[in-house]
């Protein structure tokens, strides 16, 4: 199965707040790790965030849906 990602407006705004090295780390993680097998790297969230996944990228916790 092929996976893809896109940033919504809020996520893109948060990504832009990061320094260039951290931005690249997040994007590289998405492209090289998560897109291969997203469910093997993250943790599913529960309750009102059910359907979203949490990933740790460096010192950051990122949430994807």
Secondary structure, 3 states (H helix, E strand, C coil): CCCCCCCCHHHHHHHHHCCHHHHHHHHHHHHHHHCCCHHHHCEECCHHHCCCEEEEECCEEEEEC
